[in-house]
């Protein structure tokens, strides 16, 4: 059975950001590496993204 891993470009697409913006994110450890290429299973990125804190900024005034 072939496993599917997301590349950095595909991770950026899944998150709806540019690949250059992704460079500022601390991604989870990759699920696989081939040489220096990292790959993540889709569910790894989904779980990581759901646990990330908000985009920051000031809290709303009440």
mmCIF file of the N, C-alpha and C atoms, coordinates in Angstrom:
data_MODEL
# 
_entry.id   MODEL 
# 
loop_
_atom_site.group_PDB 
_atom_site.id 
_atom_site.type_symbol 
_atom_site.label_atom_id 
_atom_site.label_alt_id 
_atom_site.label_comp_id 
_atom_site.label_asym_id 
_atom_site.label_entity_id 
_atom_site.label_seq_id 
_atom_site.pdbx_PDB_ins_code 
_atom_site.Cartn_x 
_atom_site.Cartn_y 
_atom_site.Cartn_z 
_atom_site.occupancy 
_atom_site.B_iso_or_equiv 
_atom_site.pdbx_formal_charge 
_atom_site.auth_seq_id 
_atom_site.auth_comp_id 
_atom_site.auth_asym_id 
_atom_site.auth_atom_id 
_atom_site.pdbx_PDB_model_num 
ATOM 1   N N  . UNK A 1 1  ? 0.841   -1.180 0.000  1.00 0.00 ? 1  UNK A N  1 
ATOM 2   C CA . UNK A 1 1  ? 0.000   0.000  0.000  1.00 0.00 ? 1  UNK A CA 1 
ATOM 3   C C  . UNK A 1 1  ? 0.889   1.247  0.000  1.00 0.00 ? 1  UNK A C  1 
ATOM 4   N N  . UNK A 1 2  ? 0.600   2.151  -0.889 1.00 0.00 ? 2  UNK A N  1 
ATOM 5   C CA . UNK A 1 2  ? 1.351   3.398  -0.981 1.00 0.00 ? 2  UNK A CA 1 
ATOM 6   C C  . UNK A 1 2  ? 0.785   4.414  0.006  1.00 0.00 ? 2  UNK A C  1 
ATOM 7   N N  . UNK A 1 3  ? 1.660   5.065  0.742  1.00 0.00 ? 3  UNK A N  1 
ATOM 8   C CA . UNK A 1 3  ? 1.236   6.114  1.684  1.00 0.00 ? 3  UNK A CA 1 
ATOM 9   C C  . UNK A 1 3  ? 1.407   7.464  1.015  1.00 0.00 ? 3  UNK A C  1 
ATOM 10  N N  . UNK A 1 4  ? 0.516   8.388  1.314  1.00 0.00 ? 4  UNK A N  1 
ATOM 11  C CA . UNK A 1 4  ? 0.572   9.729  0.743  1.00 0.00 ? 4  UNK A CA 1 
ATOM 12  C C  . UNK A 1 4  ? 1.033   10.710 1.806  1.00 0.00 ? 4  UNK A C  1 
ATOM 13  N N  . UNK A 1 5  ? 2.061   11.474 1.488  1.00 0.00 ? 5  UNK A N  1 
ATOM 14  C CA . UNK A 1 5  ? 2.587   12.496 2.384  1.00 0.00 ? 5  UNK A CA 1 
ATOM 15  C C  . UNK A 1 5  ? 2.484   13.845 1.703  1.00 0.00 ? 5  UNK A C  1 
ATOM 16  N N  . UNK A 1 6  ? 2.285   14.888 2.504  1.00 0.00 ? 6  UNK A N  1 
ATOM 17  C CA . UNK A 1 6  ? 2.201   16.241 1.980  1.00 0.00 ? 6  UNK A CA 1 
ATOM 18  C C  . UNK A 1 6  ? 3.587   16.876 1.949  1.00 0.00 ? 6  UNK A C  1 
ATOM 19  N N  . UNK A 1 7  ? 3.884   17.553 0.860  1.00 0.00 ? 7  UNK A N  1 
ATOM 20  C CA . UNK A 1 7  ? 5.120   18.325 0.755  1.00 0.00 ? 7  UNK A CA 1 
ATOM 21  C C  . UNK A 1 7  ? 4.886   19.682 1.417  1.00 0.00 ? 7  UNK A C  1 
ATOM 22  N N  . UNK A 1 8  ? 5.938   20.483 1.537  1.00 0.00 ? 8  UNK A N  1 
ATOM 23  C CA . UNK A 1 8  ? 5.779   21.828 2.095  1.00 0.00 ? 8  UNK A CA 1 
ATOM 24  C C  . UNK A 1 8  ? 4.788   22.646 1.273  1.00 0.00 ? 8  UNK A C  1 
ATOM 25  N N  . UNK A 1 9  ? 4.852   22.527 -0.037 1.00 0.00 ? 9  UNK A N  1 
ATOM 26  C CA . UNK A 1 9  ? 3.925   23.258 -0.894 1.00 0.00 ? 9  UNK A CA 1 
ATOM 27  C C  . UNK A 1 9  ? 2.494   22.825 -0.622 1.00 0.00 ? 9  UNK A C  1 
ATOM 28  N N  . UNK A 1 10 ? 2.262   21.532 -0.480 1.00 0.00 ? 10 UNK A N  1 
ATOM 29  C CA . UNK A 1 10 ? 0.913   21.027 -0.218 1.00 0.00 ? 10 UNK A CA 1 
ATOM 30  C C  . UNK A 1 10 ? 0.434   21.409 1.181  1.00 0.00 ? 10 UNK A C  1 
ATOM 31  N N  . UNK A 1 11 ? 1.338   21.453 2.167  1.00 0.00 ? 11 UNK A N  1 
ATOM 32  C CA . UNK A 1 11 ? 0.970   21.897 3.514  1.00 0.00 ? 11 UNK A CA 1 
ATOM 33  C C  . UNK A 1 11 ? 0.505   23.351 3.448  1.00 0.00 ? 11 UNK A C  1 
ATOM 34  N N  . UNK A 1 12 ? 1.257   24.191 2.735  1.00 0.00 ? 12 UNK A N  1 
ATOM 35  C CA . UNK A 1 12 ? 0.878   25.600 2.594  1.00 0.00 ? 12 UNK A CA 1 
ATOM 36  C C  . UNK A 1 12 ? -0.495  25.725 1.929  1.00 0.00 ? 12 UNK A C  1 
ATOM 37  N N  . UNK A 1 13 ? -0.740  24.939 0.895  1.00 0.00 ? 13 UNK A N  1 
ATOM 38  C CA . UNK A 1 13 ? -2.040  24.968 0.218  1.00 0.00 ? 13 UNK A CA 1 
ATOM 39  C C  . UNK A 1 13 ? -3.150  24.546 1.164  1.00 0.00 ? 13 UNK A C  1 
ATOM 40  N N  . UNK A 1 14 ? -2.924  23.507 1.953  1.00 0.00 ? 14 UNK A N  1 
ATOM 41  C CA . UNK A 1 14 ? -3.939  23.021 2.888  1.00 0.00 ? 14 UNK A CA 1 
ATOM 42  C C  . UNK A 1 14 ? -4.262  24.078 3.936  1.00 0.00 ? 14 UNK A C  1 
ATOM 43  N N  . UNK A 1 15 ? -3.249  24.855 4.358  1.00 0.00 ? 15 UNK A N  1 
ATOM 44  C CA . UNK A 1 15 ? -3.455  25.884 5.371  1.00 0.00 ? 15 UNK A CA 1 
ATOM 45  C C  . UNK A 1 15 ? -3.959  27.198 4.766  1.00 0.00 ? 15 UNK A C  1 
ATOM 46  N N  . UNK A 1 16 ? -3.927  27.294 3.438  1.00 0.00 ? 16 UNK A N  1 
ATOM 47  C CA . UNK A 1 16 ? -4.387  28.506 2.772  1.00 0.00 ? 16 UNK A CA 1 
ATOM 48  C C  . UNK A 1 16 ? -3.411  29.663 2.885  1.00 0.00 ? 16 UNK A C  1 
ATOM 49  N N  . UNK A 1 17 ? -2.118  29.355 2.923  1.00 0.00 ? 17 UNK A N  1 
ATOM 50  C CA . UNK A 1 17 ? -1.088  30.391 3.019  1.00 0.00 ? 17 UNK A CA 1 
ATOM 51  C C  . UNK A 1 17 ? -0.050  30.145 1.927  1.00 0.00 ? 17 UNK A C  1 
ATOM 52  N N  . UNK A 1 18 ? 0.852   31.106 1.753  1.00 0.00 ? 18 UNK A N  1 
ATOM 53  C CA . UNK A 1 18 ? 1.912   30.929 0.767  1.00 0.00 ? 18 UNK A CA 1 
ATOM 54  C C  . UNK A 1 18 ? 3.031   30.068 1.360  1.00 0.00 ? 18 UNK A C  1 
ATOM 55  N N  . UNK A 1 19 ? 3.819   29.504 0.469  1.00 0.00 ? 19 UNK A N  1 
ATOM 56  C CA . UNK A 1 19 ? 4.936   28.678 0.931  1.00 0.00 ? 19 UNK A CA 1 
ATOM 57  C C  . UNK A 1 19 ? 5.948   29.533 1.691  1.00 0.00 ? 19 UNK A C  1 
ATOM 58  N N  . UNK A 1 20 ? 6.130   30.789 1.283  1.00 0.00 ? 20 UNK A N  1 
ATOM 59  C CA . UNK A 1 20 ? 7.072   31.655 1.995  1.00 0.00 ? 20 UNK A CA 1 
ATOM 60  C C  . UNK A 1 20 ? 6.548   31.989 3.392  1.00 0.00 ? 20 UNK A C  1 
ATOM 61  N N  . UNK A 1 21 ? 5.238   32.123 3.557  1.00 0.00 ? 21 UNK A N  1 
ATOM 62  C CA . UNK A 1 21 ? 4.665   32.373 4.891  1.00 0.00 ? 21 UNK A CA 1 
ATOM 63  C C  . UNK A 1 21 ? 4.849   31.150 5.784  1.00 0.00 ? 21 UNK A C  1 
ATOM 64  N N  . UNK A 1 22 ? 4.817   29.988 5.189  1.00 0.00 ? 22 UNK A N  1 
ATOM 65  C CA . UNK A 1 22 ? 4.970   28.746 5.946  1.00 0.00 ? 22 UNK A CA 1 
ATOM 66  C C  . UNK A 1 22 ? 6.340   28.663 6.617  1.00 0.00 ? 22 UNK A C  1 
ATOM 67  N N  . UNK A 1 23 ? 7.318   29.355 6.070  1.00 0.00 ? 23 UNK A N  1 
ATOM 68  C CA . UNK A 1 23 ? 8.672   29.327 6.640  1.00 0.00 ? 23 UNK A CA 1 
ATOM 69  C C  . UNK A 1 23 ? 8.686   29.865 8.070  1.00 0.00 ? 23 UNK A C  1 
ATOM 70  N N  . UNK A 1 24 ? 7.729   30.714 8.417  1.00 0.00 ? 24 UNK A N  1 
ATOM 71  C CA . UNK A 1 24 ? 7.667   31.271 9.760  1.00 0.00 ? 24 UNK A CA 1 
ATOM 72  C C  . UNK A 1 24 ? 6.934   30.395 10.763 1.00 0.00 ? 24 UNK A C  1 
ATOM 73  N N  . UNK A 1 25 ? 6.387   29.278 10.332 1.00 0.00 ? 25 UNK A N  1 
ATOM 74  C CA . UNK A 1 25 ? 5.634   28.383 11.204 1.00 0.00 ? 25 UNK A CA 1 
ATOM 75  C C  . UNK A 1 25 ? 6.541   27.292 11.748 1.00 0.00 ? 25 UNK A C  1 
ATOM 76  N N  . UNK A 1 26 ? 6.300   26.887 12.979 1.00 0.00 ? 26 UNK A N  1 
ATOM 77  C CA . UNK A 1 26 ? 7.013   25.747 13.554 1.00 0.00 ? 26 UNK A CA 1 
ATOM 78  C C  . UNK A 1 26 ? 6.137   24.516 13.338 1.00 0.00 ? 26 UNK A C  1 
ATOM 79  N N  . UNK A 1 27 ? 6.458   23.770 12.297 1.00 0.00 ? 27 UNK A N  1 
ATOM 80  C CA . UNK A 1 27 ? 5.673   22.596 11.930 1.00 0.00 ? 27 UNK A CA 1 
ATOM 81  C C  . UNK A 1 27 ? 5.978   21.428 12.860 1.00 0.00 ? 27 UNK A C  1 
ATOM 82  N N  . UNK A 1 28 ? 5.062   20.471 12.923 1.00 0.00 ? 28 UNK A N  1 
ATOM 83  C CA . UNK A 1 28 ? 5.349   19.274 13.717 1.00 0.00 ? 28 UNK A CA 1 
ATOM 84  C C  . UNK A 1 28 ? 6.457   18.463 13.050 1.00 0.00 ? 28 UNK A C  1 
ATOM 85  N N  . UNK A 1 29 ? 7.050   17.539 13.791 1.00 0.00 ? 29 UNK A N  1 
ATOM 86  C CA . UNK A 1 29 ? 8.073   16.688 13.167 1.00 0.00 ? 29 UNK A CA 1 
ATOM 87  C C  . UNK A 1 29 ? 7.481   15.956 11.965 1.00 0.00 ? 29 UNK A C  1 
ATOM 88  N N  . UNK A 1 30 ? 8.255   15.792 10.906 1.00 0.00 ? 30 UNK A N  1 
ATOM 89  C CA . UNK A 1 30 ? 7.727   15.106 9.718  1.00 0.00 ? 30 UNK A CA 1 
ATOM 90  C C  . UNK A 1 30 ? 7.444   13.634 10.016 1.00 0.00 ? 30 UNK A C  1 
ATOM 91  N N  . UNK A 1 31 ? 6.486   13.097 9.281  1.00 0.00 ? 31 UNK A N  1 
ATOM 92  C CA . UNK A 1 31 ? 6.161   11.672 9.402  1.00 0.00 ? 31 UNK A CA 1 
ATOM 93  C C  . UNK A 1 31 ? 7.122   10.818 8.581  1.00 0.00 ? 31 UNK A C  1 
ATOM 94  N N  . UNK A 1 32 ? 7.756   11.435 7.589  1.00 0.00 ? 32 UNK A N  1 
ATOM 95  C CA . UNK A 1 32 ? 8.703   10.706 6.743  1.00 0.00 ? 32 UNK A CA 1 
ATOM 96  C C  . UNK A 1 32 ? 9.724   11.688 6.188  1.00 0.00 ? 32 UNK A C  1 
ATOM 97  N N  . UNK A 1 33 ? 10.904  11.180 5.923  1.00 0.00 ? 33 UNK A N  1 
ATOM 98  C CA . UNK A 1 33 ? 11.921  11.964 5.231  1.00 0.00 ? 33 UNK A CA 1 
ATOM 99  C C  . UNK A 1 33 ? 12.543  11.088 4.153  1.00 0.00 ? 33 UNK A C  1 
ATOM 100 N N  . UNK A 1 34 ? 12.836  11.731 3.031  1.00 0.00 ? 34 UNK A N  1 
ATOM 101 C CA . UNK A 1 34 ? 13.570  11.075 1.949  1.00 0.00 ? 34 UNK A CA 1 
ATOM 102 C C  . UNK A 1 34 ? 14.718  12.018 1.640  1.00 0.00 ? 34 UNK A C  1 
ATOM 103 N N  . UNK A 1 35 ? 15.888  11.656 2.065  1.00 0.00 ? 35 UNK A N  1 
ATOM 104 C CA . UNK A 1 35 ? 17.018  12.572 1.965  1.00 0.00 ? 35 UNK A CA 1 
ATOM 105 C C  . UNK A 1 35 ? 16.747  13.762 2.869  1.00 0.00 ? 35 UNK A C  1 
ATOM 106 N N  . UNK A 1 36 ? 16.705  14.940 2.276  1.00 0.00 ? 36 UNK A N  1 
ATOM 107 C CA . UNK A 1 36 ? 16.406  16.140 3.060  1.00 0.00 ? 36 UNK A CA 1 
ATOM 108 C C  . UNK A 1 36 ? 14.958  16.597 2.889  1.00 0.00 ? 36 UNK A C  1 
ATOM 109 N N  . UNK A 1 37 ? 14.167  15.858 2.136  1.00 0.00 ? 37 UNK A N  1 
ATOM 110 C CA . UNK A 1 37 ? 12.770  16.215 1.874  1.00 0.00 ? 37 UNK A CA 1 
ATOM 111 C C  . UNK A 1 37 ? 11.898  15.681 3.003  1.00 0.00 ? 37 UNK A C  1 
ATOM 112 N N  . UNK A 1 38 ? 11.075  16.560 3.579  1.00 0.00 ? 38 UNK A N  1 
ATOM 113 C CA . UNK A 1 38 ? 10.173  16.170 4.666  1.00 0.00 ? 38 UNK A CA 1 
ATOM 114 C C  . UNK A 1 38 ? 8.768   15.958 4.125  1.00 0.00 ? 38 UNK A C  1 
ATOM 115 N N  . UNK A 1 39 ? 8.026   15.065 4.765  1.00 0.00 ? 39 UNK A N  1 
ATOM 116 C CA . UNK A 1 39 ? 6.645   14.805 4.368  1.00 0.00 ? 39 UNK A CA 1 
ATOM 117 C C  . UNK A 1 39 ? 5.775   14.570 5.596  1.00 0.00 ? 39 UNK A C  1 
ATOM 118 N N  . UNK A 1 40 ? 4.525   15.032 5.517  1.00 0.00 ? 40 UNK A N  1 
ATOM 119 C CA . UNK A 1 40 ? 3.577   14.886 6.613  1.00 0.00 ? 40 UNK A CA 1 
ATOM 120 C C  . UNK A 1 40 ? 2.317   14.204 6.110  1.00 0.00 ? 40 UNK A C  1 
ATOM 121 N N  . UNK A 1 41 ? 1.779   13.316 6.930  1.00 0.00 ? 41 UNK A N  1 
ATOM 122 C CA . UNK A 1 41 ? 0.487   12.731 6.599  1.00 0.00 ? 41 UNK A CA 1 
ATOM 123 C C  . UNK A 1 41 ? -0.563  13.820 6.776  1.00 0.00 ? 41 UNK A C  1 
ATOM 124 N N  . UNK A 1 42 ? -1.597  13.821 5.940  1.00 0.00 ? 42 UNK A N  1 
ATOM 125 C CA . UNK A 1 42 ? -2.621  14.867 6.036  1.00 0.00 ? 42 UNK A CA 1 
ATOM 126 C C  . UNK A 1 42 ? -3.210  15.011 7.438  1.00 0.00 ? 42 UNK A C  1 
ATOM 127 N N  . UNK A 1 43 ? -3.453  13.891 8.124  1.00 0.00 ? 43 UNK A N  1 
ATOM 128 C CA . UNK A 1 43 ? -4.062  13.986 9.457  1.00 0.00 ? 43 UNK A CA 1 
ATOM 129 C C  . UNK A 1 43 ? -3.102  14.617 10.469 1.00 0.00 ? 43 UNK A C  1 
ATOM 130 N N  . UNK A 1 44 ? -1.782  14.486 10.257 1.00 0.00 ? 44 UNK A N  1 
ATOM 131 C CA . UNK A 1 44 ? -0.815  15.120 11.152 1.00 0.00 ? 44 UNK A CA 1 
ATOM 132 C C  . UNK A 1 44 ? -0.946  16.637 11.070 1.00 0.00 ? 44 UNK A C  1 
ATOM 133 N N  . UNK A 1 45 ? -1.044  17.167 9.854  1.00 0.00 ? 45 UNK A N  1 
ATOM 134 C CA . UNK A 1 45 ? -1.172  18.614 9.670  1.00 0.00 ? 45 UNK A CA 1 
ATOM 135 C C  . UNK A 1 45 ? -2.534  19.091 10.171 1.00 0.00 ? 45 UNK A C  1 
ATOM 136 N N  . UNK A 1 46 ? -3.592  18.326 9.927  1.00 0.00 ? 46 UNK A N  1 
ATOM 137 C CA . UNK A 1 46 ? -4.932  18.709 10.410 1.00 0.00 ? 46 UNK A CA 1 
ATOM 138 C C  . UNK A 1 46 ? -4.952  18.786 11.928 1.00 0.00 ? 46 UNK A C  1 
ATOM 139 N N  . UNK A 1 47 ? -4.365  17.806 12.603 1.00 0.00 ? 47 UNK A N  1 
ATOM 140 C CA . UNK A 1 47 ? -4.336  17.799 14.075 1.00 0.00 ? 47 UNK A CA 1 
ATOM 141 C C  . UNK A 1 47 ? -3.484  18.950 14.595 1.00 0.00 ? 47 UNK A C  1 
ATOM 142 N N  . UNK A 1 48 ? -2.340  19.184 13.984 1.00 0.00 ? 48 UNK A N  1 
ATOM 143 C CA . UNK A 1 48 ? -1.454  20.273 14.400 1.00 0.00 ? 48 UNK A CA 1 
ATOM 144 C C  . UNK A 1 48 ? -2.149  21.622 14.217 1.00 0.00 ? 48 UNK A C  1 
ATOM 145 N N  . UNK A 1 49 ? -2.807  21.802 13.066 1.00 0.00 ? 49 UNK A N  1 
ATOM 146 C CA . UNK A 1 49 ? -3.473  23.072 12.776 1.00 0.00 ? 49 UNK A CA 1 
ATOM 147 C C  . UNK A 1 49 ? -4.624  23.331 13.744 1.00 0.00 ? 49 UNK A C  1 
ATOM 148 N N  . UNK A 1 50 ? -5.328  22.296 14.141 1.00 0.00 ? 50 UNK A N  1 
ATOM 149 C CA . UNK A 1 50 ? -6.461  22.481 15.062 1.00 0.00 ? 50 UNK A CA 1 
ATOM 150 C C  . UNK A 1 50 ? -5.987  22.837 16.469 1.00 0.00 ? 50 UNK A C  1 
ATOM 151 N N  . UNK A 1 51 ? -4.731  22.542 16.796 1.00 0.00 ? 51 UNK A N  1 
ATOM 152 C CA . UNK A 1 51 ? -4.193  22.832 18.126 1.00 0.00 ? 51 UNK A CA 1 
ATOM 153 C C  . UNK A 1 51 ? -3.419  24.150 18.194 1.00 0.00 ? 51 UNK A C  1 
ATOM 154 N N  . UNK A 1 52 ? -3.208  24.779 17.030 1.00 0.00 ? 52 UNK A N  1 
ATOM 155 C CA . UNK A 1 52 ? -2.443  26.032 17.027 1.00 0.00 ? 52 UNK A CA 1 
ATOM 156 C C  . UNK A 1 52 ? -3.241  27.132 17.704 1.00 0.00 ? 52 UNK A C  1 
ATOM 157 N N  . UNK A 1 53 ? -2.551  28.014 18.425 1.00 0.00 ? 53 UNK A N  1 
ATOM 158 C CA . UNK A 1 53 ? -3.251  29.161 18.989 1.00 0.00 ? 53 UNK A CA 1 
ATOM 159 C C  . UNK A 1 53 ? -3.687  30.111 17.871 1.00 0.00 ? 53 UNK A C  1 
ATOM 160 N N  . UNK A 1 54 ? -4.514  31.086 18.221 1.00 0.00 ? 54 UNK A N  1 
ATOM 161 C CA . UNK A 1 54 ? -5.000  32.053 17.237 1.00 0.00 ? 54 UNK A CA 1 
ATOM 162 C C  . UNK A 1 54 ? -3.872  32.823 16.586 1.00 0.00 ? 54 UNK A C  1 
ATOM 163 N N  . UNK A 1 55 ? -4.217  33.759 15.767 1.00 0.00 ? 55 UNK A N  1 
ATOM 164 C CA . UNK A 1 55 ? -3.223  34.506 15.022 1.00 0.00 ? 55 UNK A CA 1 
ATOM 165 C C  . UNK A 1 55 ? -2.599  35.632 15.842 1.00 0.00 ? 55 UNK A C  1 
ATOM 166 N N  . UNK A 1 56 ? -2.934  35.703 17.106 1.00 0.00 ? 56 UNK A N  1 
ATOM 167 C CA . UNK A 1 56 ? -2.322  36.707 17.972 1.00 0.00 ? 56 UNK A CA 1 
ATOM 168 C C  . UNK A 1 56 ? -3.032  38.038 17.876 1.00 0.00 ? 56 UNK A C  1 
ATOM 169 N N  . UNK A 1 57 ? -2.319  39.082 18.211 1.00 0.00 ? 57 UNK A N  1 
ATOM 170 C CA . UNK A 1 57 ? -2.923  40.405 18.208 1.00 0.00 ? 57 UNK A CA 1 
ATOM 171 C C  . UNK A 1 57 ? -3.522  40.726 19.562 1.00 0.00 ? 57 UNK A C  1 
ATOM 172 N N  . UNK A 1 58 ? -4.111  41.879 19.619 1.00 0.00 ? 58 UNK A N  1 
ATOM 173 C CA . UNK A 1 58 ? -4.712  42.309 20.876 1.00 0.00 ? 58 UNK A CA 1 
ATOM 174 C C  . UNK A 1 58 ? -6.037  41.601 21.119 1.00 0.00 ? 58 UNK A C  1 
ATOM 175 N N  . UNK A 1 59 ? -6.347  41.360 22.386 1.00 0.00 ? 59 UNK A N  1 
ATOM 176 C CA . UNK A 1 59 ? -7.663  40.816 22.676 1.00 0.00 ? 59 UNK A CA 1 
ATOM 177 C C  . UNK A 1 59 ? -8.729  41.874 22.397 1.00 0.00 ? 59 UNK A C  1 
ATOM 178 N N  . UNK A 1 60 ? -9.920  41.428 22.101 1.00 0.00 ? 60 UNK A N  1 
ATOM 179 C CA . UNK A 1 60 ? -11.019 42.361 21.808 1.00 0.00 ? 60 UNK A CA 1 
ATOM 180 C C  . UNK A 1 60 ? -11.401 43.143 23.053 1.00 0.00 ? 60 UNK A C  1 
ATOM 181 N N  . UNK A 1 61 ? -11.764 44.390 22.827 1.00 0.00 ? 61 UNK A N  1 
ATOM 182 C CA . UNK A 1 61 ? -12.269 45.199 23.945 1.00 0.00 ? 61 UNK A CA 1 
ATOM 183 C C  . UNK A 1 61 ? -13.664 44.745 24.288 1.00 0.00 ? 61 UNK A C  1 
ATOM 184 N N  . UNK A 1 62 ? -14.001 44.824 25.560 1.00 0.00 ? 62 UNK A N  1 
ATOM 185 C CA . UNK A 1 62 ? -15.341 44.441 25.997 1.00 0.00 ? 62 UNK A CA 1 
ATOM 186 C C  . UNK A 1 62 ? -16.125 45.625 26.405 1.00 0.00 ? 62 UNK A C  1 
# 
